[in-house]
Amino acid sequence: MKNKKIILFAFFAALMCVACGEKKSATSGDSEDGNQWAENVERQRRDSTIYGVCSDGSTMHVMQLISDNGDTLHLNLMDAEENNKLFGGFTIGDRMAVLANDAKNRAEWLVNLNVLMGDWVMPNPLDGSSVMGFSIHDGGIVEGINQGSIIYKTWRLINGKFELTSVREGGGDFEESELYTLLFLSDDSLSYRNSEQVFEFNRPGKVPDFEELDDVDVKLDDDAEADMYF
């Protein structure tokens, strides 16, 4: 009888060890998933954008950029031009936002901030007789234009994306940020997309010109949440 009790005790002890091991493994797996998610979010928030001013050493396909850090960069523009990643063109003295290669001698994505600033509107989809949109200002300030239910808070360019942060009327202080992919930018026209649709804006009183969008791939993503976080 004593031997049977010892055997039973050992059996139940083994079961408890297995159960504890499985629980520890599951907890470890959940922790690893959580850490990976946090790393992805942090990676997304780290910004590699270079800001500076287009200098007089620029040519048609090479930009001389005096960065905010005081560096003088000579950036070949061929890749950006061929991939439709040069937004707003450039002239001497324009303030630019740039993504460059690791060697910082080729520009992969450029936005003319002077062109991006100002008022952008589109027809109100509810009635078509009025316009709605936003006004972009220096320092990350953005203001809504005839936006009844959305209050814009900030804007920024981050790793080749255009980010808008807003709160919804009646939603308290709950902020919603969404990343958009720029498609086109000129003096009178702005277009970008998220995972679900394409947005087209023009300057107030101006006619938009999106003919060059015919050469741009505007395929939408399947995951509508990929560019949104809270």
N, C-alpha and C positions, 0 to 999 in steps of 0.2 A: 504493500500500500504506500509506504514511504517513497519507494522508487517512482510509483505512478504520479505522486504529488510533485516530485522533483521534475519529472518529464513534462507534466502539464504547465508548471510554472515557467520552465524554459521555453515552451511553445508560445505561451502568451507574451512573454518578454520579447521574443523574436518578432511577433506580430506588432507590438508597440514600436519597436525600433524601425520596422519597415514603414509604418504609418507616419512616424515622425520624420523619417527621411524623405518621404514623398511630399509632406507638407513643407519641409525646408526647401526642397527642390522647386516646388511651385512658387514659394515666396521669393526665392532667388531669381526665378525666371521673370516674375512680375517686376522685381527691382531692376533687372537688366533692361526690360522693355521701357520702364520709366526713365532710366538713365539715357537710353538711346533717344527717346522722344525729346528729353531736355537738351541733349547735344544737338539734335537737328534744329530745334528752335533757336538755340544760341548761335549756331552756324548761320542760320538765316538772318539773324539780326546783325551779325558782324558785317560791316560795310567796307568794300574795297574801292569805292568811288574816289577818284582824284578830282579836286576842284582847282581851277586856276583861270588865267586870262590868256586868250589867244594873242600872241605877240607878233611883232612886225617881221619876224624871221620866217613866217609861215608861207607856204606855197600852195599850189592847187591840191596836191596829194600828200603834203607833209605839214603838220601843224607844230609850230613852236609854242609850247605851253609853259607859262610861268606859273608854277603851282603855288598854292597857299603856303606851302612849306618852304618856298624860296628856290625850289629846284627848277632848272630849265630842261624841259623834255622836248625831244624831237620825235614826233609820233607819225609813223606812216599810216595813212588813212585808207589804203586800198582795201583791206579786209572789211572795214566798216562800210565803205561805199558799196562794195560788191554784195554785202549781206543786208543792205538797207538799214544799217544801224547808225547812220549819221542823221540826227534829227535837228532840223532847224538851220542847217548850214552853218557858216561861220564867217566873220569878218574880224579884222584887227580890232582888239579891244573888247570883244565879246567875252562874257564869263561863261565857262564851259564846265560840264560834268563829264568825266571820262572814265571808262574801264579800259585798262591796258593789259598787255601780256606781262609775264613775270619780269622780262628784261626791260619793260617800260620803253620800248621803241616802236611798238605797233598799237594803235588804238583799235579796240574791238567794238566799242559802243560809245557814242558821244551825244550829248544833249546841249543845245544852245540855251542857256538859262535866260538870256535876255529875251529870246523868242517865246519861251515857255511862260514867262510872267504875264499877268494881266487877266482880263475877263474872257471866259469861254462859256458859250451858251449853245443850247440845242432846243428844238421845238418841244414844248410840253406835250408828252404823249397822251395826256388826258383830254386836251381840247385842241391843241395845234395852233391856237390863236395867240399864245404867249410863249415865252422862252423861260428856260431854267438852266442853271449851271453853277459855276463857281468862279471865284477870282483868286488867282495865285499871287502871293506876295513873297518878297524876300524874307529869310529867317524862318521858313517853315509855316508861315501864316496862310491860311486859306479861309475864304468867306463864301457862304452860299449865296446864290442869286435866285430868288423866288423858290427857295427850297422850304416848303412848308413843314415837312416832317423830319428832315435831316439837318443836323447842325454839324458842319464841318469843323474839325479841331486843328489838324495839322496835315502837312504834306511833306514828302521827302522822296529823293531818289536813292534806291538801295540795291546794289548789286545788279544793275540793269533793269530794275523794276520801278514803277511809279506807285508810291504808296499814299493812300488817303485814309485818314483816321476820322471817324465821325461818331456822333451819338444820335439816337433817334428820340424825337420828341416824346416825352412821357416815359422814357427808358432810364431816367435817373442819370447816374454818372457812368453807366456801362458803355465802354468804348469798343468800337468795332473797327478793325484795320483790315484793309484789303489791298493786295498787290495787283497791279495791272501791267500788262505788256504794252509798251508804246509801239504804235504802228506807223504813225505819220505825224510830222510837225512842220508847219510853215508859218509865215507871218499871220495868216488868216485861218488856218485849219489845224485841228488837233484830233487825233484818233488813237484810241487804245482799246484793249480787250481784257476781259477777265476769263474765267473758265467757261462762262455761259454765253456771252454776247459781246458784240463790238459796239463801242460808243464813238459817236462822231460829233465834234463841236466846231463852232466857228466864232469869230469875233462878232460882237454885237453890230448888226447892220451890214455885215460882210457876207459874201456868198462863199461857202466852203468849196475847196478844190481837192477832191480825193482821187483824181485820175491815177496818180502814182500808186495808189493802193492796189491797182490791178496786178502789180509786180510783187506784191507782198503776200506771203503765206499767212492767212488769218484762220487757219484750222484751230478749232476750239478744243480744249482739253476735256477728257471724260470726267475727271474728278473736279467737281465744282467747289470743293472745299480746299483744294490744294493751295490757293492763293489767299485764303482768309484765315485770320486768327483773332483771338479776343484777349 
